[in-house]
């Protein structure tokens, strides 16, 4: 099939994000596949209608609010049952800042790859990657469309632009005049500065508020785990032996993995002793997470890299988790840390 014929009969342009694990994203590109989460639901093959997929999600996470289920179940349904072999797909490769263009190469698969299962990415589709290009190959409008916060979405309006990029052409408009270019550049710089300022001020506000809470920060972390879909229990202050929160996937605490969370609300650097202490508290099959408002030393990061059951979450990453799941926080916590979404034009 020639480049001109490629996707000529396609009606759907899929966009898939792997946003939680850069290493898995690199694997997906190198090994010609795409993958999504929702591992706890099991094999998605039998949930072959929207009704069945929604019911399966409600059974798996009975503590999820209806609004969260409504905004989520369509993504695994599309991935497992709506994607067709030959469909075009866009994959923004976050670690490299590039865009991979490909086509679906086969049916949905439930992978038994331990690495994908452990990191909640074992719902898989084989892909033939056709081209990887810098983001500048696409118009800003297309990039905005590809930047959906959903794991699985569509961007049908930009299929023609994808075809042009595959042909080595560009549908991006010719440069404007010098005077207009200067004006546009000034607007872009102003918008980018506004975005950076708003982002930084929000981060500063949250970090300062959390630092003042002291040990109560444990409850903020627990609330964020709840928003992520876990059941999280804060342990009593005395006798916790260094474990501040126990988290697990189901309301009764019967399902694995059990996650033991240690929380550091201070701004001092966290080193190897703290990491080794948490590692020593983990039983076989358990995961350890250390959330800190201070940085991690290089020694601590080295210990975590060499330990498959340890995850370090520093201040910037925790802010991002909190903001990404802000709408799913209990209203009590949104009231304690009131935020409003602001849309900034980035051309």
C-alpha positions as CSV (number, residue, x, y, z in Angstrom):
1,X,0.0,0.0,0.0
2,X,1.4,3.4,-1.0
3,X,1.6,6.4,1.3
4,X,-1.1,8.0,-0.7
5,X,-3.5,5.1,-0.2
6,X,-2.7,4.7,3.5
7,X,-5.7,5.4,5.7
8,X,-7.7,6.6,2.6
9,X,-10.8,4.7,3.8
10,X,-10.2,5.4,7.5
11,X,-12.9,7.3,9.5
12,X,-11.4,7.2,13.0
13,X,-8.0,8.5,14.2
14,X,-7.2,7.0,17.6
15,X,-5.0,8.8,20.2
16,X,-3.6,6.7,23.0
17,X,-1.5,8.1,25.9
18,X,0.8,6.2,28.3
19,X,1.1,8.9,30.9
20,X,2.0,7.2,34.1
21,X,5.2,5.3,33.2
22,X,7.8,6.7,30.8
23,X,9.7,3.4,30.7
24,X,6.6,1.5,29.5
25,X,6.0,4.3,26.9
26,X,9.5,3.7,25.5
27,X,8.9,-0.1,25.5
28,X,5.7,0.4,23.6
29,X,7.4,2.3,20.8
30,X,10.4,0.0,20.6
31,X,8.4,-3.2,20.8
32,X,5.5,-2.2,18.5
33,X,2.5,-2.2,20.8
34,X,0.2,0.2,22.7
35,X,-1.3,-0.4,26.1
36,X,-3.7,0.9,28.7
37,X,-4.5,0.3,32.4
38,X,-7.6,-1.0,34.1
39,X,-5.7,-4.2,34.9
40,X,-7.8,-5.0,37.9
41,X,-10.8,-5.5,35.7
42,X,-9.1,-8.5,34.1
43,X,-9.4,-9.6,30.5
44,X,-11.7,-7.1,28.7
45,X,-12.7,-9.5,25.9
46,X,-16.0,-10.6,27.4
47,X,-17.2,-7.0,28.1
48,X,-18.3,-6.6,24.5
49,X,-20.9,-3.9,25.0
50,X,-20.9,-0.5,26.8
51,X,-23.3,-1.9,29.3
52,X,-21.2,-4.9,30.2
53,X,-18.0,-2.7,30.4
54,X,-19.7,-0.2,32.7
55,X,-21.1,-3.0,34.9
56,X,-17.6,-4.6,35.1
57,X,-16.1,-1.3,36.2
58,X,-18.8,-0.8,38.8
59,X,-18.1,-4.3,40.2
60,X,-14.4,-3.7,40.3
61,X,-14.5,-0.3,41.9
62,X,-17.8,-0.2,43.9
63,X,-16.6,2.9,45.8
64,X,-16.2,5.0,42.6
65,X,-18.8,7.7,42.2
66,X,-21.1,7.3,39.1
67,X,-19.6,10.4,37.5
68,X,-16.2,8.8,37.5
69,X,-17.5,5.5,36.1
70,X,-19.3,7.4,33.3
71,X,-16.1,9.3,32.3
72,X,-14.0,6.1,32.4
73,X,-15.7,3.0,31.1
74,X,-15.8,4.1,27.5
75,X,-12.0,4.1,27.2
76,X,-11.3,0.4,27.8
77,X,-14.4,-0.4,25.7
78,X,-13.1,1.5,22.7
79,X,-9.6,0.0,23.1
80,X,-10.8,-3.6,23.3
81,X,-13.8,-3.5,21.0
82,X,-14.0,-0.4,18.8
83,X,-10.5,-0.3,17.4
84,X,-10.1,-2.2,14.2
85,X,-7.0,-3.7,12.5
86,X,-5.6,-1.1,10.1
87,X,-7.0,1.9,12.0
88,X,-4.6,4.9,12.3
89,X,-3.2,5.7,15.7
90,X,-1.3,8.6,17.2
91,X,0.9,8.0,20.3
92,X,2.5,11.1,21.9
93,X,5.7,9.6,23.3
94,X,6.0,11.8,26.4
95,X,9.6,10.8,27.4
96,X,11.0,12.0,24.0
97,X,8.5,14.7,23.2
98,X,7.8,13.1,19.8
99,X,4.7,11.8,18.1
100,X,4.5,8.2,16.8
101,X,2.2,7.5,13.9
102,X,1.1,3.9,13.4
103,X,-1.7,1.6,12.5
104,X,-3.4,-1.1,14.6
105,X,-1.8,-4.4,13.6
106,X,-4.0,-6.9,15.4
107,X,-6.8,-7.7,17.9
108,X,-6.9,-6.8,21.6
109,X,-4.8,-8.9,23.9
110,X,-4.7,-9.6,27.6
111,X,-0.9,-9.7,28.2
112,X,0.7,-11.9,30.8
113,X,3.9,-9.8,30.7
114,X,4.8,-9.4,34.4
115,X,6.3,-6.0,33.9
116,X,3.1,-4.7,32.2
117,X,0.9,-6.3,34.9
118,X,2.9,-4.8,37.7
119,X,2.7,-1.3,36.3
120,X,-1.0,-1.6,35.3
121,X,-0.6,-1.7,31.5
122,X,-1.4,-5.2,30.4
123,X,-4.3,-4.4,28.1
124,X,-2.5,-4.4,24.8
125,X,-2.9,-3.9,21.1
126,X,-0.1,-4.7,18.6
127,X,0.8,-1.7,16.4
128,X,2.9,-1.2,13.3
129,X,4.7,2.1,13.8
130,X,5.0,3.9,10.5
131,X,6.8,7.1,11.4
132,X,8.0,9.0,14.5
133,X,8.2,12.8,14.1
134,X,8.9,15.9,16.2
135,X,5.8,17.7,17.6
136,X,6.6,20.6,15.3
137,X,5.5,18.5,12.3
138,X,1.9,19.2,13.3
139,X,-0.2,22.3,13.7
140,X,-0.9,23.6,17.1
141,X,-4.5,22.8,16.7
142,X,-3.7,19.1,16.0
143,X,-1.3,19.0,19.0
144,X,-4.0,20.4,21.3
145,X,-6.3,17.6,20.0
146,X,-3.7,14.9,20.6
147,X,-3.1,16.3,24.1
148,X,-6.3,14.8,25.6
149,X,-6.1,13.9,29.2
150,X,-7.8,10.6,28.4
151,X,-5.9,7.4,27.9
152,X,-8.0,6.6,24.8
153,X,-9.6,9.3,22.6
154,X,-10.2,10.2,19.0
155,X,-9.0,13.0,16.8
156,X,-10.8,12.5,13.5
157,X,-10.6,16.1,12.4
158,X,-6.8,15.8,12.0
159,X,-6.6,12.5,10.0
160,X,-5.8,14.5,6.8
161,X,-3.0,16.2,8.5
162,X,-1.6,12.9,9.7
163,X,-1.7,11.6,6.2
164,X,0.2,14.7,5.0
165,X,2.9,14.2,7.6
166,X,3.3,10.6,6.5
167,X,3.8,11.8,3.0
168,X,6.5,14.3,4.2
169,X,4.2,17.2,3.5
170,X,2.8,19.8,5.8
171,X,-0.7,21.4,6.2
172,X,0.7,24.0,8.5
173,X,0.0,27.5,7.1
174,X,2.7,29.6,5.7
175,X,4.4,32.1,8.0
176,X,2.7,35.4,8.5
177,X,4.3,38.7,7.8
178,X,7.2,40.0,9.9
179,X,5.0,42.4,11.8
180,X,2.2,39.9,12.4
181,X,4.8,37.3,13.4
182,X,6.2,39.6,16.1
183,X,2.7,40.2,17.4
184,X,1.9,36.5,17.4
185,X,5.2,35.7,19.1
186,X,4.5,38.3,21.8
187,X,1.0,36.8,22.4
188,X,2.5,33.3,22.6
189,X,5.2,34.4,25.1
190,X,2.5,36.2,27.2
191,X,0.3,33.1,27.2
192,X,3.1,30.8,28.0
193,X,4.3,33.0,30.8
194,X,0.7,33.2,32.2
195,X,0.5,29.4,32.1
196,X,3.8,28.9,33.8
197,X,2.9,31.5,36.4
198,X,-0.5,29.9,37.2
199,X,1.1,26.5,37.3
200,X,3.9,27.6,39.6
201,X,1.6,29.6,41.9
202,X,-0.8,26.6,42.3
203,X,2.1,24.3,43.1
204,X,3.5,26.8,45.6
205,X,0.1,27.3,47.2
206,X,-0.4,23.5,47.7
207,X,3.1,22.7,48.9
208,X,3.0,25.6,51.5
209,X,-0.4,24.5,52.7
210,X,0.7,20.9,53.0
211,X,3.9,21.8,54.8
212,X,1.9,23.6,57.5
213,X,-0.3,20.5,58.1
214,X,2.5,18.4,59.5
215,X,1.3,14.9,60.3
216,X,-2.1,15.8,58.9
217,X,-0.5,15.6,55.4
218,X,-1.0,11.8,55.7
219,X,-4.7,12.4,55.3
220,X,-4.1,14.5,52.1
221,X,-2.1,11.6,50.7
222,X,-4.8,9.1,51.7
223,X,-7.5,11.2,50.0
224,X,-5.4,11.3,46.8
225,X,-5.0,7.5,46.8
226,X,-8.8,7.3,47.3
227,X,-9.2,9.6,44.2
228,X,-6.9,7.2,42.3
229,X,-9.3,4.4,43.0
230,X,-7.8,2.8,46.1
231,X,-9.1,2.3,49.5
232,X,-6.7,4.0,51.9
233,X,-6.5,3.8,55.7
234,X,-4.4,6.1,57.8
235,X,-2.7,4.1,60.6
236,X,-2.8,5.3,64.2
237,X,0.1,7.7,65.1
238,X,1.6,5.4,67.6
239,X,2.7,1.9,66.7
240,X,2.7,2.4,62.9
241,X,6.3,1.3,62.7
242,X,7.0,3.7,59.9
243,X,3.9,2.9,57.8
244,X,1.5,5.9,57.7
245,X,-1.1,4.6,55.2
246,X,-2.3,1.1,54.0
247,X,-3.9,1.2,50.5
248,X,-5.5,-1.6,48.6
249,X,-7.7,-2.0,45.5
250,X,-10.9,-3.1,47.1
251,X,-13.1,-1.7,50.0
252,X,-12.6,-4.8,52.2
253,X,-8.8,-4.9,51.9
254,X,-8.8,-8.4,50.6
255,X,-7.2,-7.9,47.2
256,X,-3.6,-7.5,46.4
257,X,-1.3,-5.6,46.0
258,X,-1.2,-4.1,49.5
259,X,0.5,-0.8,49.4
260,X,2.4,0.5,52.4
261,X,2.8,4.3,52.3
262,X,5.3,6.4,54.3
263,X,4.7,10.1,54.3
264,X,7.3,12.9,54.9
265,X,5.7,16.3,55.3
266,X,9.0,18.1,55.9
267,X,11.3,19.7,53.3
268,X,14.5,17.9,54.4
269,X,16.1,15.5,51.9
270,X,15.1,11.9,52.2
271,X,18.0,9.5,52.1
272,X,18.9,5.8,52.0
273,X,18.1,5.0,55.6
274,X,14.4,6.0,55.2
275,X,14.1,4.1,52.0
276,X,15.7,1.0,53.5
277,X,13.4,1.3,56.5
278,X,10.3,1.2,54.3
279,X,11.8,-1.7,52.3
280,X,12.3,-3.7,55.4
281,X,8.6,-3.4,56.3
282,X,7.4,-5.0,53.1
283,X,6.2,-8.6,53.0
284,X,6.4,-10.6,49.8
285,X,4.0,-9.3,47.2
286,X,3.6,-5.9,48.9
287,X,4.5,-2.5,47.4
288,X,6.1,0.4,49.2
289,X,5.5,4.1,48.3
290,X,7.3,7.0,50.0
291,X,5.7,10.4,49.5
292,X,7.9,13.4,50.4
293,X,7.6,17.1,50.3
294,X,11.4,17.3,50.2
295,X,13.7,16.0,47.6
296,X,15.3,12.5,47.5
297,X,19.1,12.0,47.6
298,X,20.8,10.3,44.7
299,X,21.4,7.3,47.1
300,X,17.7,7.0,47.9
301,X,16.9,7.2,44.2
302,X,19.4,4.5,43.4
303,X,17.9,2.1,46.1
304,X,14.4,2.7,44.6
305,X,15.7,2.0,41.0
306,X,17.1,-1.3,42.1
307,X,13.9,-2.3,44.1
308,X,10.9,-3.3,42.0
309,X,8.6,-2.9,45.0
310,X,9.5,0.7,45.9
311,X,8.2,3.9,44.4
312,X,9.3,7.4,45.3
313,X,6.9,10.4,44.9
314,X,8.5,13.8,45.3
315,X,6.7,17.2,45.7
316,X,6.2,18.0,42.0
317,X,5.0,14.5,41.2
318,X,2.6,14.5,44.1
319,X,1.2,17.9,43.1
320,X,0.6,16.6,39.6
321,X,-1.2,13.5,41.0
322,X,-3.3,15.7,43.2
323,X,-4.3,18.1,40.4
324,X,-4.9,15.3,37.8
325,X,-7.4,13.7,40.2
326,X,-8.7,16.8,41.8
327,X,-12.3,16.4,40.4
328,X,-12.4,12.9,42.0
329,X,-11.4,14.0,45.4
330,X,-14.0,13.9,48.1
331,X,-15.8,17.4,48.3
332,X,-14.4,17.8,51.8
333,X,-10.9,18.0,50.4
334,X,-11.8,20.2,47.4
335,X,-13.2,22.6,50.0
336,X,-10.0,22.5,52.1
337,X,-7.9,23.3,49.0
338,X,-10.2,25.2,46.6
339,X,-9.0,25.4,43.1
340,X,-10.5,26.6,39.8
341,X,-9.5,25.4,36.3
342,X,-8.2,28.2,34.1
343,X,-7.9,27.9,30.3
344,X,-4.9,29.7,28.8
345,X,-4.6,30.1,25.0
346,X,-1.4,28.4,23.9
347,X,-1.0,28.8,20.2
